[in-house]
Structure formats: structure tokens, C-alpha cells
Amino acid sequence: MLRAIYRAAWWLVAPLAVLRLFIRSRRERGYREHVCERFGRSAGRLPEDDAPLIWVHAVSVGETRAAQPLVDALLAARPDARVLLTHMTPGGRAAGEQLFGHRVLRCYLPYDTPSAVRRFLRAWRPSLGLVMETEVWPTLIDECRRADVPLVLTNARMSARSYRRAAKFGQAVKEVFGGFTRVLAQSPADAERLTELGARNVAVLGNLKFDMASPPALVARGREWRRAFGARPVWVAASTREGEEERVLEAFAALGIADALLILVPRHPQRFDEVAALVQRRNLKLVRRSQWAEGAAVPAASAHEGPRALALDVNVLLGDSMGEMGAYYAAADLAFIGGSLLPLGGQNLIEACAVGVPVLIGPHVFNFTQVTADAVAAGAALQVQDPADLARALRELFEDKPRRVAMGAAAAAFAARHRGATERTVNVLMTLLPEPGAGAASSPSSASLDL
């Protein structure tokens, strides 16, 4: 009964979902592009050959970047295969284009209706499907099972909060999670909750995000910026969300260090202008990354001022670029991870740790409970409760350089200690693919593609 209600609800919601795309496109134009893909239709045709196709679903920017080591490893392990990367947001699609270029195929994942999912599967004929972390779409799971497409929940996590919500659906949710061919969990706690919800063939392989490495050139760029900033304290507020920048700026004002520099990096690109206006309304001197000359170490406040003069003049650098998070972390003495001062679940702190930056994170981390607890226990991170507590922690760490250096070393060691999930995951996935030369999935091909 619940399944029938769910499918009926999608038929009712789909037209409204299209309307929502066009409303969102007012702020981010990409939402009005490739709309037909969201119904399983696109332009072009997949070549008729025996090359296996590995389909990886990564919703948005964070999941796409987390999938990078896995996609690279899959391409290396099976050079005869194609990889299809699907997304739900234009930001995720743009990140995929930036990271992989023409090495992968890409499209949007269709809405979770039987007809759209069937068109998608007939068109692409995947040999193996991977969905990342928490992506559970009941119709997609059902249709993959009917089409004999192995579907793996990869880098899977299940917070206690999400578990309690899902468990209320009883047997229905067990049928959904039982539809995955394999579930590859990040931690024993995730594995236990997923098993309770009906998942089969569950293995604990670790967190793929520990294998995310900022390119050395990107880190070197950030280190160059940091040297140009001079002796002033520098901190980055990364992946901040709507409503959170006000709290970050409140903490900045309470910090009480006149020459401190804040690098502010909103999570969503469509909010860059909004956040810039917010900073300027507080009468803070702002420079945007997009205003920097290509290849310049730091922006010049004027044609006659060098980077050191800017470092004393500017209060806030707005990180309004894509793909430079590693540089922003490397340019800072301390990192605050956004999505955590409001009840939004937090964001990934691993990349900051990998660069060797001490981490501060707010109280709302239900999407990253285990990794946050592990980082705090390792001495790599501190958890703060509110803007005043954030200001206090920043001030104490800026004033205590030995403690700050020790936290940075602990962060780097913490990130290094947990690497290896990508290799373990690929080893499992290779057992689910046809042997080289054995042919790809034989589902009928009749649809159009955006290649």
C-alpha cells in the first residue's frame, strides 16, 4: 500500500517539480537546462557495443567531489568500461564536468517514477549502478532489480536521526533497503542501522572522503596566498549555508582581533552575490576571488598596492570560485566547517584535516556524527555551540600557536590514518562487473542520450 501511495504521489508531484525547477532557475540558470533528462529522456544514442557501463549517482557538489577518487579508480581498474555520472543539481553536474571532462558521460537522474526510470535504464543499459551515501529511491531500486542491474549503496551512512525516521515505516522500508545488491557502509554504526532497516550483504569499508586529496598545485597556491597575507590571523568559514553567514560574521565581530582575516566560502554558488551584499552591509571591506587576476597570488587593493597592503586593508575574502576549496584551507590557520551552526547536519571536515588545518565545527552534525566524533577524539577538531563559543575558540587558538600547530598535525594524521576505502570499494565492485570481453548488460536500447 505504501509503495502504491508513493508512486501515486510522484505522479501528482512531478508537474510541481518542473515548476520548482523553473523557480530555482531564477537564481541558478542550470535548473532550466536538460529538463527532459529528469523524465528519462535525452538527446543522442549510446554506442551499440559490449563496453560495460558503470553508473555512479552523486547528487550534488559534495557527493561528486567525494566520488572523484572512486571514479578515477574505476576507470583505472576497468579501462574497457564507460562511466556515467548522474546528478540532481546543476552544481553537481558542473563539478563533474570540471573534475572529469570528457572522461565520463553525464546526465540528470530521472524523477522516481516507473516510466522515467525504465526509460533511463533502457537507454543506458548499465552493468552496475552505484548510489552514494544516503540516496534511497524506492522505484529506482525496484526497477534496477527487475532489470537485473546490480545496485550498490556505496559509502553508505545512516545517522541515528534518519534511522529513527525510517524505522517508523516498518516492513516497507525493509523491502526498500533489501533491494540493494550490496551495501558498503562507512562505519560499524552505519552498518548496524542499515542492517536493522533490511539491508543485505552489508560490509564496512570506511569513508571514501578520506581518499579525497587536494591537488598539490592547489595546496601550493593556498600556501602562497597565506604567505602574502603576512602575520595576521587568517581563518576560513567553509561551505556555509543560508542563515549561517550572519552567525559567522557575528563570531568575527566578537573575535576582537583587529587585523584578523576571514575567508568566507558559501556552499552554493547562486548565493555568492547575496553573501557579498551581507558582508558589505556590515561595513566590512570585501574582496571577491573572482576579482583576482588569473595567476595572481592575492588581489591588489589598487594598482599601487601590493598583497601585504591588501592584507591590512581587507576584512573578508569571498571564496566565489569552484574547485579551490583545498587552496582556501591551505591559506588559513584555522577552519570552521559550515552547515553546523544551524540544524542542517554539518558538512565534510575531512578535506580540511587532510590539508593539516585545525577544525572547528558547530553542534549540528547529524549527517557526520561518527567522523566528527572521531576527529574530536583524535585532537584534530573542536566542537563549538554558538557564535560566541566559536569566537572564543578562535581567539584561544590564535593566541596559542603550539596548540594550534599540534591540532594541525593531529588533523593531518587523522586523515591519513583512515585512507584506503576507495581500494576496498573497487575490489568489491569488480566482483559485480562482467569480466573484460564478456559483454555488457543486454537490456534493450531504444532511448536518446546526452553524450
N, C-alpha and C positions, 0 to 999 in steps of 0.2 A: 504493500500500500504506500509506504513512504517513497519507494522508488517511482511509482506512478505519479505521486504528488510532485516529486522533484522534477520529473520530466515535463509535466504539465506546467509547472511554474516557469521553466525555461522558455516554453513556447510563448507564455504571456510576457516574459521579461525581455526577450530578445529585441523587439522593436524599441523598447525603452533603453536598452543597452546601446543601440545605434544612436539614439538621440543623445545619450550621455557622452558618446564619443565626440559628437559634433560640439557639444557644450564644452568639453575639455579641450577641444582643438582651438578654442579661442585663446587659450594660454599656451598650448603646445600643438603646433600645426600637425605634427606627425599623427595625431589621433584620427585625422580625416583621410589618411592615406592607407591603401591596401585593405579597405573595409571588407571587400569580398572574401579575403582570406579568413576572416573571422566566422565565415559560414562554410569554410572548407573549399572555397573556390579561389583560383588564382590563374595567372596567365603563363603560358609555356607548357612544356611537357618534359618529364623525367626521361632520360635516355633509356631505351629498352636494352639492357644488358644485365649481366649477372653480378654486378658490383653490389655487395651488401650495403644497406643504408642504416647508419646508426643515428637515431633521432634523440636529441637532447633538448629537454624543455627547461628553460631558465626564464623565470617570469620577468624580472626587471634588471636594473643595472647591477645590484649586489650579487644576485644569483648568477648573472652572466660572467662577472669577473671571477666569482668563485669557481665557475665551471672551466675557466681557461686552462688550468693545469691538466684537468681530466680530458678535455677535448684535444689538447696537444698530445697527451699520452696515447689517446685512442688512435689518432692519425698516425703516430709513430708505430704503434703496435700492429695496426692493420692498414698499411698504405694502399691496399686494394679497395678499401671501403670509402664511401662518401659519408659525410656528417651533415645532418640537418639540424639547425638550431632554431627552436621556436621560442617566441616571447609573447607577453601580454601587453607590454608598454613600448612606446616609441623610444624611450630612454634605453631599455634593454636591447632593442634592435640596433640602435646607434652604437651602443657599446660593443655588440657583437661584430658590427661592421668594422669598428676601429681595431678590435683585437685580432680578428681573423681574416678580414678582407675577403678575397675570393676562395680561400681555402675551405669554406663551408657554404652550404646552402642555407637559406633562411626564409622564414615566413612567420605569421602570427598563428598561434594555436587557435583552433576554432572554438566557438562557444560550445558548451557541453550539451548539445542536442544530438540525438542519434543520427539524423541525416547529415549534419555538418561533420561529425566525427567520422562517419563512414566515408564521406567524400574525401576527407583528409587522408584516411588510411588507404583507400583505393589509389589515390594519386601518388602517394609517396612510397607505398609498399615497404615500410621499414622492416628490417630484420630484427631490430632490437630498439626498444624505447626506454629512455631514462627520464624520470621526472625528479626534480631536485627538492630536497628538504621537506617541505610541508604541502606540496602540490597534490591534492587528492580530489580528483574529479570523477564522480561515480560512473557517469555514462562513458567517459573515456576509458576507464578501467574495464567496464563491461564489454565495450566494443573491441578493445585490444584482445581480450580473452576469446571472443567469438572469432576474431580474425587470426588467431594463433600468433599474435605478436607478443613476445615476452616483454613485460613491462616491469621495470625495476625502480623502486623508490630509493634514490641514491642520496647519500649524505643526509639521511633521514633524521629528523628531530621531532620530538613531541614533548612540549612543555607540560608541566603539571596542570596548568590552567586549561590548555587545549584538550588535554586528556579528560578532564572532568566534564568539559562541554560535550566532547564526542561520545563519552560513555553513556550519556543520557539516551542515546538512540539505540542502545542495546544490540540486538541481533542484527539490525540493519547495518550498523557501522562495521560489525564484524564481517559481514558479507563484502562490504566495500574493501576493507583492508586485506581481506583474504584473497582478493582478486590480483594482487601483485604477485609476480613470479618470484621475486626476491625483494627483501628489504635490507638495505645496508645502512645501519644506524651509526650515529656519531659516538654514542656513549652507552654504557650498560643501562643507565636510567632510561634513555630513549628507547632502547631495545625492549626493556621490560614493559613500558607503557604501550608500545606498538604491538607487542605480543598479546597483551591483555585486550587490545582492540581488534584482535583477529588476524594480525599479520602472520604469514608463514615464512619459513626459510629466512629467519632473521639472523644477521651477523653484525657484530660490532667491528667496524673498520677504522674508526676515527673520523676526524673532521677534515674535509678537503680544503677548507680555508687556511689550514696551517701550511699548505703547499703553495699558497699564493705568494709569489716573490716579486716585489717591485723591481723592475729592471735596474741594473746597476747605474745606467746612464741617468735614470730618473732620480735615483737617490743622490747621485753626484750633483745633479742640478740643484736639488734642495739644499745640499751641504754648501754649495756656492752661494745660494741666497742667504743662508744663515751667516756665513762669514761677512757678507756685505751688510747685514743688519747691525753688525757691531756688538757691543757689550750689553745691549738692552735685553731684558727678558722677553722671550717670544713663546706664545702658546697658540695652539690650533684648536678650534672647535669644529669637529669634522662631522659631516653627514647630519647636520641639524635639520629639524623638521618644523613645519608651520607652528607658530606659537612658542617655539623654543628659543629662537634668536633673541626675543625680548629678555628671556631669563639669562641667557649667556651675556648679553650686554649689561644686565643688572649686576651680574657677578663681576664683569670687567670694571664697572664703576666702583664696586665695593672693594676691589683688589687693593687700591691705594698705592699703586706703583706708577708714578707719573710717566715713565718712559716705556712702559710695557707695550708690546705689540701683539695684537690679536689677528690671527689668520682665520677668517670665518668662511667655512665651506658648506653651503646648503646642499642637502642631498638631492634636491630636484632642480634641474636646470631652469625650468619655467619660473622659478621663484627668485632668480638672481636679481632682477630689477627691483622686485618688491623688497628684498633684504637690503639692497643698496640704499633704497629710499629710507628704510627704517634706521639704518646707521646714520645717515645724514641728518635725519630729524633730531638725533641726539647730539648734533653739533660735533660729531667726531670726523676727523679727516680720513677720507676713504680713498684708496686706490684699488682698481679692479685689475685682476690678472690679464683680462682681455685687452687692457690698455698698454701692456708692456710691449716693447719692441721685440720681434722674434729673435730669440737667442740671447736677449739681454739678461744679465744676472738678476737685476731688480729694476723696477721702473724708475725713471727720473722724475722728480717733482717738477722740474722745469728744465729747459735746455742747458741751464747753467749750474744745475745742482747734480751732484753725483749720488750714488746709493747711500752713502753714510749720512748725507744731508737729508735724504728722504727718510732714513730710518729714524731720525729725530723728529720728523715732521708728521709722518703718517701714524694714525692710531690703529687703523684696521685695513688689512689686505683682504679683499673679497676674492675667494677662490672660484671664479666663474669660468673654469675650464674643465674639460673632460679628460679623464685618464691621467691626471697628475697627482693623485692622492699621495702616492709614495713620496713625491717631491715636497708636498706640503708637510708631511710628517717629518721628513728629514730636515726641514727648515725650522723646526720647532724644538723647544726644550721640553715641553710637556704637551700632551694631547688629551683633550676631552672628547669623548665619543658621544655623539648626539642620539636622539631618539629615546633618551633615557631620563630626562628631567620631567617629561610628561609621560603618561601611561601609554606609550607607543611600543614598548617591547625591546627597545635598545637597537644597536647596530653592532656590526662586527668590529671587535677590538684587536683582532689577530694581526692585521696588516701593520698597525701602529707598533705592536710589540715586535714584529719581525724587523722593523727599522731600528729598534733599540730605543724607543721613546717611552718614558713612563706614562701610564694611562690613568686618567680619571674618568669615572662613569657614574651616572646617576642611579637612582633607586629602582627604576622601572626597566628591568632587563629580562622579562619573562620569555622572550624569544632566544635569549643567550644565557640562560641561567647557569648551565654547567660550566661553560667556558669562562664566564665572568668569575664564578666562584673559584675555579682553578687558577685563574690569573691573579686574583687577590691572594690566594693561599701561597702562590709562588713568589709573592712580593713584587709582582710586575704591575699591579694596579691597585688603586684605592677607590672605594665607592663613597660617593657624596650624596647628601639627601636633598639639597635645595641650592639655590643660587648663593646664599650666604655661606653655606658649607663649601661650595665649590671655590668661592673667593678665598676662604680660609686655607683650604688645602693648596691652592695655587701659591699663595703668599708663603706658606711654610716651606714648600718645596723649592721655590725660587731663592729663599733665604738659606737653605741647607743644601749646598751643592753636593757634598759627599753622599747624602741620602738620595738625591736626585740621580746621581751617576749610578749608584747601586741599583736603584729601581730600573734604570735603563738597561743595565747589564742583565738583571733578572728577567726583564721583558724579552730580550733577545734570546736568552737561554730557554725560556718558556716556549717561545715559538719554535725554536729548533728542536726541542725535545719531542714535540708532538707531530713532526712531519712524517710522511710515509703513507697517508691514507690513499693518495692517488694510485700508487703502485698496487696496493692491496685491492683497491676497487677494480682496476683494469684486469687484474688476474682473475677476478670473479667474472667480470663481464665477458672476457674472452671465451669462457666455457659456454656462454649462451649464444654465441655467434656461429654461423656455419663456417666450416673450415675453408681456407682460401681455395677458390676454384670449385667449391661445392654448389655455388649458385645462391642467389638471394631469395627473399620471400617471393612466393609465387602468386600473391594476391592480384586480381585483375587490375589492369591500368586503364583508366578512362578519363582522367581529370586533367585540369590545367594547373600549371605551376608558375611561380615567380622565381626564375633561376637567374 
